[in-house]
Amino acid sequence: MGSPAPERIVRFSGTVRLAHWLLASTFFVMLFTGMCLYLPALSRLVGRPTAKAWHLWSAIALLVGIAVLLLIGNRRSLTGVVRDADRLDQDDVAWLKGGPRRLFDHDDAPPQGRLNAGQKLNTMVMLGLMVVLAISGTLLWLGERDTTYRFGGSVLTHDLASLAIGFLVMGHLYLALVHPTTRHALRGMVVGDVDRAWAERNHATWAMSESVQSAERNA
């Protein structure tokens, strides 16, 4: 007889997963088209007018998609993840005191919620950079049509924010796809649930809370 299937625990709702993959898909289109606009060698693959159009419409698709999810999706679960990321408690501070090592080694880490402290910081920095990109990108688009909106630092700000978010995404991909301690989390963003034993080791506070809520529902 084979070993029993591991017990699962739901980590992310369908709405949260849709928002994540919408962000991921539009981000990579914007990254590629932005590189085509920035690097002459890549402009041969996609012409500048086409790259600009894809870049703009990807940004619009992201904004409209998030708005639709907030209107007709599970808004509570979506805003709940944002609230989780926006709060650092004493355990999070202790987690961060482990320094960069904690990103790769969770041994003896303080108990964490649905998101650990590193994921919280990554999420909030990413959201902040996206706001910077949205504002600077809008100014660049308006500046092509009205010189009133042309500001000297818009291009540099947009480029630096793009570079910063690119590095964060590369780190995110490494931890999600390669690193043995953290790659188990990918299942949660693909099908919604994760192995309960993994959750209890790496997100003990959240796993315990979910166990209590599940027991109350089944009582």
Secondary structure, DSSP 8 states (H G I E B T S, - for coil): -------EEE-S-HHHHHHHHHHHHHHHHHHHHHHHHH-TTGGGTS-HHHHHHHHHHHHHHHHHHHHHHHHHS-HHHHHHHHHHHT---HHHHHHHTTTTHHHH--TT-----SS-HHHHHHHHHHHHHHHHHHHHHHHHHHHTT-GGG--TTHHHHHHHHHHHHHHHHHHHHHHHHT-TTTGGGHHHHHTSEEEHHHHHHH-HHHHHHHHHHHHHHH-
